[in-house]
């Protein structure tokens, strides 16, 4: 049997956050729009010497950043409250940017601790009020081990 690949659209993807990295209780950010794992890159240093006429690349540190819009609505919104708290009080949250439900075996995406770095609000005349969140990688330890971003695949 051949390997079957299935294309998916952004509306099928899911964005989650949890208050605790070690024992996450996932909250879906269903009002998220235009989710992007941006700045997924690494620095590259060049090494040159008289030994060779070639320029060699040496990989450096990687970076990751999450951005998404959030549809604002008046009233009680605990998800928005938690995101604002992360900005105001430097609260670290754990984010999962998934290609499907986080409880479904085989779903995959990026998992990392982050902190809200910016949250400008847009109030266009004819569009819904939107808050644009930027999440930066936060430095935390879990049982003494430094936590790094990972490509997470839901197992059974």
Rosetta silent file (secondary structure, phi, psi, omega in degrees, C-alpha in Angstrom):
SEQUENCE: XXXXXXXXXXXXXXXXXXXXXXXXXXXXXXXXXXXXXXXXXXXXXXXXXXXXXXXXXXXXXXXXXXXXXXXXXXXXXXXXXXXXXXXXXXXXXXXXXXXXXXXXXXXXXXXXXXXXXXXXXXXXXXXXXXXXXXXXXXXXXXXXXXXXXXXXXXXX
SCORE:     score description
SCORE:     0.000 S_00000001
   1 L     0.000  137.252 -178.126    0.000    0.000    0.000 S_00000001
   2 L   -82.883  158.391  177.561    1.356    3.430   -0.885 S_00000001
   3 L   -71.190  126.737 -178.708    1.797    6.295    1.539 S_00000001
   4 L  -100.951  125.327  176.523   -1.282    8.543    1.404 S_00000001
   5 L  -106.466  136.551 -179.462   -0.815   12.286    1.868 S_00000001
   6 L  -121.879  124.581  174.980   -3.808   14.453    2.654 S_00000001
   7 L   -74.747  144.872  176.551   -3.826   18.204    2.177 S_00000001
   8 L  -129.477  156.396  176.812   -5.466   20.212    4.934 S_00000001
   9 L  -102.468  162.764 -178.837   -6.666   23.783    5.174 S_00000001
  10 H   -58.133  -30.339 -178.671   -5.966   26.190    8.007 S_00000001
  11 H   -67.030  -17.238  178.147   -9.532   25.912    9.305 S_00000001
  12 H   -87.096  -15.177 -178.183   -8.819   22.282   10.236 S_00000001
  13 L   -79.518  162.600 -176.628   -5.765   23.218   12.320 S_00000001
  14 E  -132.626  146.964  175.026   -5.907   23.943   16.028 S_00000001
  15 E  -122.240  131.283 -177.489   -4.107   26.297   18.402 S_00000001
  16 E  -130.965  160.345  167.921   -3.903   25.474   22.110 S_00000001
  17 E  -142.674  158.251  176.432   -2.344   26.788   25.288 S_00000001
  18 E  -140.062  151.732  178.846   -1.885   25.382   28.784 S_00000001
  19 L   -78.729  -24.383 -173.096   -0.893   26.964   32.099 S_00000001
  20 L  -124.968  125.114  179.691    1.415   24.106   33.095 S_00000001
  21 L   -70.434  -44.344 -173.450    4.132   22.602   30.893 S_00000001
  22 L   -65.973  -41.635 -179.689    4.635   19.415   32.927 S_00000001
  23 L  -131.125   78.778 -174.467    0.934   18.474   33.111 S_00000001
  24 L   -73.328  134.632  167.971   -0.820   20.476   30.407 S_00000001
  25 L  -110.005  106.088 -169.577   -4.574   20.929   30.435 S_00000001
  26 L   -76.605  134.862  172.945   -5.135   22.171   26.900 S_00000001
  27 E  -115.795  123.703  178.828   -7.420   25.095   26.098 S_00000001
  28 E   -78.166  134.590  176.092   -8.246   25.576   22.425 S_00000001
  29 L   -94.816   78.715 -172.996   -7.884   29.146   21.153 S_00000001
  30 L   -73.554  -18.115  178.173  -10.833   28.838   18.764 S_00000001
  31 L   -88.020    9.834  179.657  -11.055   32.590   18.084 S_00000001
  32 E   -74.265  140.956  174.250   -7.548   32.546   16.560 S_00000001
  33 E  -132.529  153.991  175.351   -7.143   33.700   12.957 S_00000001
  34 E    49.467   55.419  179.417   -4.088   33.837   10.686 S_00000001
  35 E   -76.322  134.805 -179.298   -1.924   31.614   12.901 S_00000001
  36 E  -143.655  127.303  169.418    1.730   31.584   11.914 S_00000001
  37 E   -91.240   88.642 -175.839    4.795   29.875   13.318 S_00000001
  38 E   -95.549  176.327  179.673    7.075   32.555   12.005 S_00000001
  39 E    51.780   28.711  174.546   10.749   33.270   12.430 S_00000001
  40 E   -80.223   93.311 -172.348   11.362   29.519   12.349 S_00000001
  41 E  -152.822  177.205  173.086   14.968   29.916   11.356 S_00000001
  42 E  -144.172  152.223  175.941   18.570   29.542   12.441 S_00000001
  43 E   -76.409  150.401  177.909   21.634   31.665   12.122 S_00000001
  44 E  -128.615  123.389  175.477   24.335   30.497    9.751 S_00000001
  45 E   -97.029  149.663  178.573   27.981   31.413   10.185 S_00000001
  46 E  -106.447  134.782  177.225   30.421   31.266    7.284 S_00000001
  47 E  -117.388  125.793  178.785   33.836   29.695    7.627 S_00000001
  48 L  -133.914  145.968  174.740   36.533   30.501    5.103 S_00000001
  49 L  -153.348  172.690  178.107   40.246   29.808    5.052 S_00000001
  50 L   -73.273   -8.207 -179.911   43.117   29.548    2.635 S_00000001
  51 L   -67.404  -28.263 -176.339   42.710   25.779    2.863 S_00000001
  52 L  -147.856  153.294  175.875   39.824   25.839    0.360 S_00000001
  53 L   -86.530    6.513 -179.011   38.235   28.133   -2.179 S_00000001
  54 L  -100.307  151.514  174.485   34.815   27.231   -0.758 S_00000001
  55 L  -101.463  120.349 -177.083   32.737   29.053    1.833 S_00000001
  56 E   -99.952  146.114  178.913   31.379   26.580    4.414 S_00000001
  57 E  -100.991  138.314  175.842   28.221   27.025    6.475 S_00000001
  58 E  -125.046  120.876 -177.889   28.056   26.282   10.191 S_00000001
  59 E   -69.723  143.042  177.533   24.602   26.236   11.813 S_00000001
  60 E  -111.538 -147.073 -178.054   23.996   28.450   14.825 S_00000001
  61 E   -75.797  150.766  178.052   21.054   28.943   17.159 S_00000001
  62 E   -97.532  161.125  174.152   17.452   28.463   16.073 S_00000001
  63 E  -139.677  154.950  179.010   14.507   30.754   16.753 S_00000001
  64 E  -144.537  145.550  179.036   10.739   30.345   16.819 S_00000001
  65 E  -149.242  141.263  178.249    7.897   32.823   17.158 S_00000001
  66 E  -114.059  132.133  173.649    4.120   32.406   17.107 S_00000001
  67 E  -129.733  145.437  175.332    1.757   35.075   15.828 S_00000001
  68 E  -162.169  150.608  171.879   -2.011   35.013   15.566 S_00000001
  69 E   -87.954  153.331  179.206   -4.993   37.305   15.464 S_00000001
  70 E  -131.610  122.655 -179.590   -7.702   36.939   18.080 S_00000001
  71 E   -73.833  114.439 -178.009  -11.308   37.931   17.420 S_00000001
  72 L   -82.907  136.510  172.531  -12.345   40.189   20.277 S_00000001
  73 L  -136.238  143.284  177.289  -15.883   40.037   21.638 S_00000001
  74 L   -66.483  149.718  177.462  -17.314   41.887   24.636 S_00000001
  75 L   114.025 -174.942 -178.309  -18.073   39.807   27.688 S_00000001
  76 L   -68.959  130.179  179.819  -16.357   37.133   29.733 S_00000001
  77 L  -149.523   93.769 -175.913  -13.438   35.482   27.930 S_00000001
  78 H   -66.649  -30.201  177.915  -11.085   33.441   30.110 S_00000001
  79 H   -65.906  -47.915  177.720   -8.765   32.659   27.188 S_00000001
  80 H   -61.101  -41.171  178.143   -8.285   36.343   26.426 S_00000001
  81 H   -58.930  -42.765  179.480   -7.812   36.999   30.156 S_00000001
  82 H   -66.042  -38.725  178.805   -5.026   34.381   30.307 S_00000001
  83 H   -67.411  -41.803  177.338   -3.297   35.844   27.223 S_00000001
  84 H   -64.770  -39.723  177.725   -3.483   39.375   28.653 S_00000001
  85 H   -60.529  -39.516  177.575   -2.154   38.040   31.975 S_00000001
  86 H   -60.135  -39.232  178.886    0.822   36.542   30.128 S_00000001
  87 H   -71.369  -50.087 -173.319    1.561   39.994   28.712 S_00000001
  88 H   -71.064  -37.546 -172.093    0.922   42.025   31.871 S_00000001
  89 H  -115.939   12.589  178.338    2.489   39.683   34.438 S_00000001
  90 L    58.525   35.570  179.201    5.089   37.800   32.359 S_00000001
  91 L   -77.085  127.643  178.230    3.201   34.541   32.818 S_00000001
  92 L   -83.878  131.225  175.049    4.669   31.658   30.809 S_00000001
  93 E  -118.499  159.462  173.971    2.149   29.533   28.907 S_00000001
  94 E  -104.495  129.382 -177.550    2.726   26.395   26.844 S_00000001
  95 E  -112.542  143.794  175.367    1.525   26.618   23.236 S_00000001
  96 E  -130.222  117.257  179.085    0.707   23.832   20.791 S_00000001
  97 E  -105.324  101.748 -166.914    0.229   24.736   17.114 S_00000001
  98 E  -113.596  156.663  176.600   -1.336   21.569   15.696 S_00000001
  99 L   -90.685    7.143  178.506   -2.577   20.283   12.337 S_00000001
 100 L  -173.646 -168.308 -179.060   -5.581   18.697   14.066 S_00000001
 101 L   -64.480  135.832 -176.315   -7.110   17.937   17.452 S_00000001
 102 L   -70.223  -11.408  176.883   -4.497   17.505   20.176 S_00000001
 103 L   -98.037    2.405 -177.585   -6.304   14.381   21.399 S_00000001
 104 L   -99.731  122.271  178.601   -6.189   12.667   17.986 S_00000001
 105 L   -55.128  132.533  179.021   -3.404   10.165   17.377 S_00000001
 106 L    96.995  -17.015  175.175   -1.187   11.326   14.527 S_00000001
 107 L   -63.502  144.126 -179.368   -1.880   15.059   14.897 S_00000001
 108 E  -143.173  161.248  179.307    1.358   16.995   14.863 S_00000001
 109 E   172.036 -164.810 -178.712    2.711   20.465   15.291 S_00000001
 110 E   -96.760  139.403  179.104    4.984   22.687   17.352 S_00000001
 111 E  -129.779  125.628  179.406    5.001   22.636   21.150 S_00000001
 112 E  -164.251  153.714  174.947    6.885   25.220   23.206 S_00000001
 113 E   -78.447  138.544 -178.430    6.712   27.475   26.266 S_00000001
 114 E  -146.059  167.322  178.436    6.020   31.082   25.387 S_00000001
 115 E  -134.548  142.671  179.988    5.210   34.488   26.691 S_00000001
 116 E   -71.274  117.758 -177.998    3.074   37.184   25.101 S_00000001
 117 E   -94.973  -31.458  177.123    5.534   39.792   23.791 S_00000001
 118 E  -153.132  156.448 -178.854    3.066   42.120   22.065 S_00000001
 119 E  -155.287   59.743  178.479   -0.680   42.445   21.579 S_00000001
 120 E   -65.961  145.076 -178.462   -1.694   45.444   19.456 S_00000001
 121 E  -107.365  134.968  179.281   -5.433   45.866   18.928 S_00000001
 122 E  -113.153  128.960  179.527   -6.939   46.789   15.567 S_00000001
 123 L  -122.115   69.614  178.127  -10.324   48.506   15.331 S_00000001
 124 L   -63.834  151.606 -177.741  -11.022   48.711   11.611 S_00000001
 125 L   -60.660  -41.649 -172.924  -14.198   50.524   10.596 S_00000001
 126 L  -114.639    5.191  179.836  -15.814   47.541    8.866 S_00000001
 127 L  -115.903  165.228  177.246  -14.046   44.507   10.374 S_00000001
 128 L   -65.444  146.438  174.636  -14.217   42.767   13.710 S_00000001
 129 L   -63.387  131.384 -177.088  -11.923   44.113   16.434 S_00000001
 130 E  -130.821  138.949  173.479   -8.804   41.933   16.417 S_00000001
 131 E  -107.399  127.344 -178.540   -5.880   41.625   18.800 S_00000001
 132 E   -97.516  107.271 -178.738   -2.621   40.524   17.134 S_00000001
 133 E   -92.052  137.991  170.686   -0.631   38.371   19.552 S_00000001
 134 E  -119.509  124.081 -178.390    3.088   37.704   19.237 S_00000001
 135 E  -111.359  127.175  177.892    4.435   34.861   21.361 S_00000001
 136 E  -107.804  150.224  178.832    8.165   34.527   22.006 S_00000001
 137 E   -60.869  127.717  178.230    9.977   31.440   23.277 S_00000001
 138 L  -101.525  143.944  179.332   10.276   31.527   27.083 S_00000001
 139 L   -90.020  111.217  176.906   13.196   29.993   28.948 S_00000001
 140 L  -135.620  164.929  175.247   11.892   27.493   31.514 S_00000001
 141 E  -121.522  143.615  175.021   13.077   24.261   33.096 S_00000001
 142 E  -119.729  112.815 -176.229   11.065   21.106   33.685 S_00000001
 143 L    51.428   45.354  176.441   12.519   18.955   36.485 S_00000001
 144 L    83.474   -9.188 -178.053   15.856   20.723   35.994 S_00000001
 145 E  -100.171  130.628  177.939   15.977   20.255   32.206 S_00000001
 146 E   -62.491  130.110 -178.933   15.870   23.255   29.899 S_00000001
 147 L   -89.774  125.676  177.114   12.705   23.076   27.758 S_00000001
 148 L  -115.855  156.535  176.395   13.223   23.594   24.022 S_00000001
 149 L   -58.317  148.007  178.220   10.619   23.744   21.248 S_00000001
 150 E  -139.676  151.531  171.103    9.743   20.363   19.805 S_00000001
 151 E   -82.850  109.573 -170.468    7.939   18.934   16.828 S_00000001
 152 E  -100.882  130.862  175.988    5.169   17.155   18.724 S_00000001
 153 E  -122.204  125.432 -179.087    3.263   14.127   17.384 S_00000001
 154 L   -70.627  122.894  176.675    0.276   12.831   19.343 S_00000001
 155 L  -101.758  168.720 -175.713    0.770    9.159   20.154 S_00000001
 156 L   -64.183    0.000    0.000   -1.910    6.718   21.256 S_00000001
